[in-house]
Amino acid sequence: MVRKKNNISLGEALKEFISTNKLQKGIDKVLVKEAWVSLMGNGVNNYTTAIDLRNSTLFVSLSSSVLREELSHGKSKIIALLNEELGREVVTKIVLR
């Protein structure tokens, strides 16, 4: 890592480290899982069996077909809530399985 100036903030140093080492995708995967758990609450999380972010598509596996159908009606709202929680556009599509 090349230092551009003598004094940089810890936040700037972390952003540079993440960028230099191409770690953002991995960090996004963790942050999206945390955001899902936080936003969906226990009712949905009890039926969530897997969450995986690939490129900008979020794949969510659910053990309840009724819940899957119910959530499919609000995909665009879920995407907006997740991106708002993350502070930037990370998810552009949700696939419920």
MOTABEL-V354515 format. One record per residue. N is the residue number from 1. RES is the residue in one small letter. PHI is phi in whole degrees, -180 to 180 (* if undefined). OMEGA is omega as a letter, one per 20 degrees, with the letter a starting at -180 (NA if undefined). D_FIRST is the distance of its C-alpha to the first C-alpha in Angstrom with 2 decimals. Layout:
BEGIN
{{N/RES/PHI/OMEGA/D_FIRST} {N/RES/PHI/OMEGA/D_FIRST}}
END
This chain:
BEGIN
{{1/m/*/a/0.00} {2/v/-95/r/3.78} {3/r/-84/a/6.40} {4/k/-86/r/9.31} {5/k/-149/a/11.91} {6/n/-70/a/13.00} {7/n/-117/r/14.14} {8/i/-127/a/12.70} {9/s/-73/r/14.51} {10/l/-61/r/13.71} {11/g/-60/r/14.58} {12/e/-65/r/12.17} {13/a/-64/r/9.24} {14/l/-65/r/10.87} {15/k/-60/r/11.49} {16/e/-65/r/8.02} {17/f/-63/r/7.27} {18/i/-61/a/10.72} {19/s/-66/a/10.44} {20/t/-61/a/7.56} {21/n/-97/r/9.58} {22/k/51/a/12.86} {23/l/-99/a/14.33} {24/q/-61/a/16.45} {25/k/-61/r/19.57} {26/g/-66/r/19.79} {27/i/-65/r/19.37} {28/d/-59/r/21.98} {29/k/-59/r/24.35} {30/v/-68/a/24.38} {31/l/-65/r/24.76} {32/v/-66/r/27.57} {33/k/-61/r/29.44} {34/e/-63/r/29.29} {35/a/-65/r/30.46} {36/w/-59/a/33.30} {37/v/-60/a/34.51} {38/s/-66/a/34.39} {39/l/-80/a/36.17} {40/m/-84/r/38.70} {41/g/76/a/40.14} {42/n/-62/a/42.03} {43/g/-56/a/44.62} {44/v/-78/a/42.25} {45/n/-63/r/39.80} {46/n/-64/a/42.74} {47/y/-104/r/43.25} {48/t/-86/a/39.61} {49/t/-103/r/38.97} {50/a/-159/r/35.59} {51/i/-134/a/32.87} {52/d/-142/r/30.42} {53/l/-103/r/28.16} {54/r/-124/a/27.86} {55/n/54/r/26.26} {56/s/-116/r/27.92} {57/t/-104/r/31.11} {58/l/-98/r/31.92} {59/f/-101/a/34.33} {60/v/-122/r/36.42} {61/s/-97/a/39.06} {62/l/-123/a/42.02} {63/s/-90/a/44.99} {64/s/-119/r/47.41} {65/s/-68/r/48.68} {66/v/-66/r/50.23} {67/l/-65/r/46.96} {68/r/-57/r/45.19} {69/e/-63/a/47.89} {70/e/-64/a/47.67} {71/l/-69/a/43.90} {72/s/-64/r/44.13} {73/h/-74/a/46.07} {74/g/-117/a/43.23} {75/k/-57/a/40.18} {76/s/-65/r/39.24} {77/k/-69/r/39.54} {78/i/-63/r/37.44} {79/i/-60/a/34.67} {80/a/-62/a/34.88} {81/l/-65/r/34.83} {82/l/-62/a/31.82} {83/n/-65/r/29.78} {84/e/-65/r/30.98} {85/e/-63/a/29.96} {86/l/-83/r/26.43} {87/g/82/r/26.18} {88/r/-165/a/25.51} {89/e/-81/r/27.14} {90/v/-109/a/26.02} {91/v/-106/r/29.52} {92/t/-115/a/31.85} {93/k/-150/r/34.38} {94/i/-122/r/35.88} {95/v/-116/r/37.82} {96/l/-99/a/40.15} {97/r/-128/NA/41.55}}
END
